[in-house]
């Protein structure tokens, strides 16, 4: 009986030693996250956090998983906790900015992108995100400045050129807007939204025929409202 008791203790100890660590649960969660199994990832991040409630990266990763499940409030809550534990991780501020943007909290998003930039001045995505936030706050000049910086760091980012073009349109810099839209088309000849922007730019120059050619291209490449633009401006 005594020998059986000692064997049981040894067996339980061995099984206890096989339990995954917080790092291992976090890694398992990231594997599921990368496979877009966000619910499964959250389960693993939960386990990592239960083992180590101060694991900031697990809160960040769980927040990202919630973000992709469109649980933006839940994501913000997790990013808040991650930042509370570690306030020096630029990526978490960027991620929280993403979630706030989709909650239409554009000022809060802009502030978070700003914190990310303070921690990493070469963070192109953060400049782009802040530019998008400023654009939604009707700060076209501030948006253009951020898109400029994003492009300076990553010159091949067509999204930054596209949205800088829209901000330039809003600032009545029609020549600059046209340049940006045409540059996007040069890099991505089937980018429908760039043709829409080009069309609007040409309208501002009273070049209706050229605008209609651009709108027709947008329609060809799948822009859903292109036919409305054609019907309105190309009769």
N, C-alpha and C positions, 0 to 999 in steps of 0.2 A: 504493500500500500504506500509506504514511504517513497519507494523508488518511482511509483506511478505519479506521485505528487510532484517530485522533482522533475520528472519528464514533462509534465504538463506545464510547469513554470518555464522550463527551457523552451518549449514549443510556443507558448504565448509570447515570450520575449522575442523569439525569432520572427514571429508574425508582426509584432509591433515594430521591429526594425525594418520591415518591408513596406510600411506605410509611406506614401509619397510625401515629400517635403513641400513647403510652400513654393519653392522654386520649381519643383517638378509639376505641381498643379498649374502654376502660371505658364510653364512651357506647354503643358497639355492643352491649356486654354488657347494659347497662341496658335497651336497646330489646328485646332478646330476653327479659330477665328480666320486663319488663312484659307480654310476650306469653305468659308462663309457659313459655317454652322455656328451662328452667333448665340443661340440659346444654349447649345452645348458648351460653348466657350464660357458663358456666364456662370454655368454650374461649376466649372473648374476654377474660375476666378473667385467665386464664392468660397470654395474650399481653401484656396490659398489665403484669402483674407481671414477666414476663421482661424487658421493656424497662426497667421502673422497679421494682426490688425494694423500694423504700421508699414505694410508693404505698399508703398505709393504706386509702384508700377502696376500692381494688380488692380488697384482702383482705377488707374488710367485706362488699362486694357478693358476692364469691365465697362467703363464709360464709353469707350469706342464701340464695343459690342452693342450697347444699348442705343447708341447713336445710329448704327446701321439697322437697328430694328425700329427706328423712328421714335424711340422713347427719349426725346430730347431733354425733358425735365430730369429723368433718371440719370441721363448722361451727365448733365450739369452737376447734379448732386455728387456723383462719383468723382468728377474732375475737381470739385471743391475739396473733397476729402483728400485727394491725391496732392493738391497744392498745399493744403493745411499741413501735410506731413513733409512735403519737399517743395519749397517755394522757388527752387532754382532750376526747374526742368521746363525749358521753353516749349517743348512739344505739348505738354499738358495745357498750357495757356492757349496754344493754338487750337487744340482739340476742343477746349471749352468755348473758344470763339466760334468754331464751326457750329456747335450745338446752339449757342445763343443766336447765331445768324438765322438758323431755321426756326427759332422761336420768335423771330422778327425783332429781337432785341439788338438792333444794329449798333447802338452806342456801346452797349456792353460787349458786343463782339469786337468792335473797333478797339476798345480798351484792352481786351485780352490779347488781340494781335499785337498791340503796342507793347505789352509786357513781354511777349515772346520775342519781339524785335530787340528789346533792351537786353535780353539774355543772349540773343544770337543775331547780330546785326547783318548776317548774310542769309537770313531765313527768307528766301524768295516767296514761299507759299504764304508766310505771314504778311508780307507786304501786299501780296495779291488779295488776301482775305480782307485786310484793312481797307484796301482800295475798293473792294466790293461793298464793304459796310459804309464807307463814306459816300459812295455813289448812291446808295439807298437813303442816305441822310441828306441827299441833294448837295453834297459838298464836292462838286465836280473837279475843282482845282486840287483839292486835297487827294481825291481819288487818282487823278492824273499823276500827281507826284509819287504816289505809292506804286502805281503801275509802272512808272518810269524806273523806279528802283528795282521792282521785280524783274523787269526786262533787262536791266543792267546786270543783274546776277544770273539770270537765265534767259539769254537772248532768243531761245527757240520756243518760248512759252506762247503759243498762239492765243491762248485764252486771255493773257495779259494784253496783247495787242488788240484783240477783239473788244474787250471791255474798256480799254483806254479810248478806242474809237468811239464808243457810245458816250463816254464822258466828254470827249472833245465835241461831239455833236451837241451835247447839252450845254457846252460852253460857247457854242457858235463858232468853233474852230473847224469849219467844214473841210478845209484843205487838209488839215492834220488828221481829221477823222477818215477822210478818203484814203490817205496814205496808209493808215493802220489797217483798214478793211482790205485794201488791195494787197498789203503785205501778208495778211492771213490767207488770202486766196492763193497767193504765190506758194505758200508753204503747204496749204491744204485746199487744192482746187475744187473739192466737192463740199466745202464747208458752207452749208446753206445760210446760216445766220450772218456770215460775212457778206454774202451777196445782198441780204436785206439791208445791212448797214451801208453798203456801197450805194444801193438804190436810194436810200434816204439822203445820203450825201449828194448824189447827183441831182435830186429834186431841189436841194438847197441852192444849187448852181443853176437852177431852171433848165436842166438838161433832161427833159422828160423822157426822150427816146432812150437815152443811156440808162436812166433809172428803170425803165420798163424791161430792158434787156436783163438788168441785174435781178429784178423781181422774178422774171421768168426762169432765170437760173436757180434762184432760191426755190421756186416751185419744182423744178426738175430734180433738185436734190433733197426734196422732202419737207420743206418748211410748210407747216400746216396752214398758216394764214396768208401764204403768198397769193393765193387766188383772190383773196379780199383786196389785197394791195393792187393787184393787176386790174381788178374790176373798178377800183376807185380812181386810179391814176393813169390807166393805160387805155382808156376808151378812145 
